[in-house]
């Protein structure tokens, strides 16, 4: 009987060890699943503000001197450790895929000339990351574009970087947002303060303070409110870190302003939830350098600023610009 008891104890201990190992494995799996490694870049917009230039060229490929906007955005994602990038494109955006692919004929021509410098430049874009593509068949808003990423992202948290919104590489906004997501869970959005008269052009938030100076809890969101109804001067800019629970919320979100599915409506729902349900929503207060290339005036400002800061261009460009402006 003692032998039977001993064997029973051994079996019980083995079962306990197996349960511990299984639970440890599940914990490791859950922890790995919670790490953000994927980035989604919505880039399906028609770019009508830049016609006729964007009739055949995606607005995301407009150059900031000699590098397209979209490459700066992908480089930002990679710099933050996000090596898996999904671009949400449209029927007219095939050139985006070509830009991040090999250019065999061009490489051959540069190799024949011995132009190693330009060869390295064109190879930068196709070596950046594992880039995937999905098409947004109908332009139904940013929320719908993000929903198009559901199959690729699965049950993992992910970042969203808008394809015409640039953050200076010296300002590590996305890295900070990933830290906040790790600390607080849920979703994290980038916020920037603007003059009151500009709030009606953006999504605007109500916020509550936390123990950290640059982090707030988002209590409400509204898309492009009238100036006199805006809850604050803090607007949402084109960087998000989203919990995967945003997908079922987006699927149930009816079209809002402009007949589009708004990500702000989905975030409003998540802001009311606790961490166990995929909430809450926090904001990082960004006071750094942002470049909006979605309209002509800001695009031109960005090009001039980048050119004036480039060591290879500034010595000639800046004196010329000063003289040009003095004569006006």
DOPATOR-95577 format. One record per residue (C-alpha): x, y, z; residue in one letter. Coordinates in steps of 0.05 Angstrom, whole numbers, plus 32768, in hexadecimal, padded with zeros to 4 digits. Layout:
# residues N
XYZA...
This chain:
# residues 328
800080008000X803B802E8010X805580247FC9X801180377FADX800F80757FD8X805680887FC3X804380807F7BX800580AA7F86X803080E17FA5X806080DD7F6BX802780E27F39X8009811C7F5FX804C81407F62X805681337F17X801181507F09X8021818D7F33X806481977F0FX804181907ECCX800C81C37EE1X804381F37EF8X806881EA7EB6X802981F47E8EX801682337EB5X805D824E7EADX805A823F7E63X801782627E5EX8032829E7E84X806F82A27E56X8041829C7E1AX801282D37E34X804E83007E43X806B82F57DFEX802783027DDFX802383447E05X8064835F7DE7X805983917DAFX807F837C7D70X804E838F7D39X804083D27D18X800683E57CEBX800E841E7CBAX7FCC84367C9BX7FDD84517C56X7F9F844A7C2BX7F8B84937C27X7F8284B27BE2X7FAD84F07BF1X7F7D85207BCFX7F9D855C7BF2X7FDB85517BC6X7FBA85487B82X7FD185447B4BX801385297B69X7FEE84EF7B8BX7FC684DA7B4EX7FF984A27B41X802884A97B7DX801284987BC4X801684D47BF2X804084A97C22X807784A87BEDX807D84F37BE8X80C685017BFBX80E185287C36X811D853F7C0DX813184FA7BF3X810F84C77C20X80C484BA7C1FX809884C77C5BX8084847E7C62X80CD84687C69X80D684977CA4X809884797CC4X80B084317CBBX80F584437CD5X80D4845F7D14X80AF841D7D1FX80EE83F57D15X811684227D44X80E284147D7AX80ED83C97D71X80B183BB7D44X80CC83907D0CX808983767CF1X806683AC7CC9X802383A77CA7X800F83DD7C76X7FC583E77C69X7FC383FF7C21X7F91840A7BE8X7F8B83FB7B9EX7FB884357B89X7FF084277BBCX801983F17B99X805584217B95X805B841B7BE1X806B83D17BD9X809D83E07BA2X80C184127BCEX80CD83DF7C05X80E083A87BD3X8121839A7BAEX813083C47B70X815B83927B4BX816683BA7B0BX817783F97B32X81A683D37B60X81C983B47B23X81D283F97B03X81F084167B43X821D83DA7B4EX823783E17B06X8248842A7B15X826884187B57X823984487B7CX823984267BC0X821B84627BE4X81DB84647BBAX81D884187BBBX81D784197C07X81A1844E7C06X817084277BDBX817C83E77C02X816A84087C44X811F84057C36X811C83BB7C23X814583A67C5FX811E83CD7C93X80EB839B7CACX80BC83627C9BX8088838B7C76X8043836F7C65X8009838D7C40X7FBD83897C43X7F8B83B27C1BX7F5383DB7C37X7F2083CF7C01X7EF4840B7C13X7F0C84497C37X7EE184487C75X7F0D846D7CA6X7F4984607CD3X7F2284307CFFX7F1284057CC2X7F5A84087CABX7F7183EF7CEFX7F3C83B87CECX7F5B83A07CABX7F99838C7CD4X7F72835C7D01X7F87831B7CDEX7FD0832F7CDDX7FD383497D25X7FA983137D45X7FA783177D92X7FE683417D99X7FEA838B7DACX800483B67D74X801983FC7D61X7FF884287D2DX8021845D7D09X7FFD848A7CD8X8020848E7C95X802284DA7C8FX803484EB7CD7X807E84EE7CE8X80A084F17D2CX80E7850B7D30X811884D17D3AX813684F67D75X80F484F27D9BX80E784AA7DB0X809B84B07DB5X808A84697D9EX80BC844A7DCFX809C84727E07X8056845B7DF2X806D84127DF4X8088841D7E3AX804584397E50X801F83FF7E31X804C83CE7E57X804083F37E98X7FF584027E93X7FDB83D07E60X7FA183E17E32X7FAC84137DFAX7FD884517DF6X7FD0848D7DC8X7FFE84C77DB9X7FE3850C7DCDX7FFB85517DBAX7FE285957DD1X7FCB85C67D9CX7FAC860C7D9CX7F62860B7DABX7F4E86217D65X7F6D85E27D47X7F4A85AC7D70X7F1085A47D3FX7F4085847D0DX7F53854A7D3BX7F3B85157D6CX7F3C85357DB1X7F3F85157DF6X7F2A85207E3EX7F63850D7E6CX7F7284FF7EB5X7FB885037ED4X7FE284C77EEAX802084C47F15X804B84D07ED7X805285167EB9X804E84FE7E71X801784CA7E79X7FCC84D67E82X7F8F84AA7E85X7F5F84B77E4CX7F1784BC7E65X7EF484D17E25X7F0184DD7DDBX7EDC85047DA6X7EEB85097D5BX7EF385507D3FX7EC685757D71X7EB185BD7D68X7EE285EB7D8CX7EB185FE7DC3X7EA285B47DD1X7EE885987DD2X7EF985797E16X7F4285917E14X7F7985AA7DE6X7F9B85657DE4X7F9385447DA0X7FA184FD7D89X7FDC84F97D59X7FEF84C07D2CX800C848E7D5DX7FE684587D82X7FF684187DA8X7FB783EF7DA8X7F9F83B37DCFX7F82837C7DA1X7F3F83847DC3X7F3683C07D96X7F2483917D5DX7EE183777D77X7ED083BE7D8DX7EDE83D87D47X7EB483A17D29X7E7883BA7D51X7E8784047D47X7E5584257D18X7E6D845A7CE6X7E74849D7D08X7E8984E17CEFX7E8E84E37CA3X7E71849D7C9CX7EB3847F7CB3X7EC5844E7CEBX7EEC84797D1CX7F23845D7D48X7F1084937D7BX7ECC84717D84X7EEC842E7D93X7F1F844D7DC2X7EE5846F7DE7X7EC9842A7DF6X7F0D840F7E0CX7F19844C7E39X7EDE84357E64X7EFB83EF7E6FX7F2D83D67EA1X7F6D83B17E92X7F4E836C7E94X7F1E83807E5CX7F5183A07E2DX7F4F83E57E4BX7F5D841A7E60X7F79844F7E31X7FB4847A7E45X7FD484B47E20X801D84CA7E1AX802385157E19X805385247DE0X807785667DDFX80AC85547DABX80B4855E7D60X807B85467D33X807485507CE8X8030854C7CC8X8039853F7C7EX7FEF85367C6FX7FE6857D7C53X800E85A87C23X802485DE7C53X803C85B07C8AX805D85837C57X808485BE7C3BX809885D37C81X80B2858D7C8EX80DB858B7C4FX80FB85CE7C5DX810A85BC7CA6X812A857A7C93X8153859A7C5CX816B85D17C8CX8183859C7CBDX81A7856F7C8CX81F385767C8FX81F985687C45X81C6859D7C31X81C385D27C68X820485F77C58X81E9860B7C13X819E86067C1EX819786327C5DX81BD866F7C41X819586697C00X815486657C28X816686A37C51X817686CA7C12X813786B27BF0X810C86C87C2AX8130870B7C31X811D871C7BE9X80D3870E7BF5X
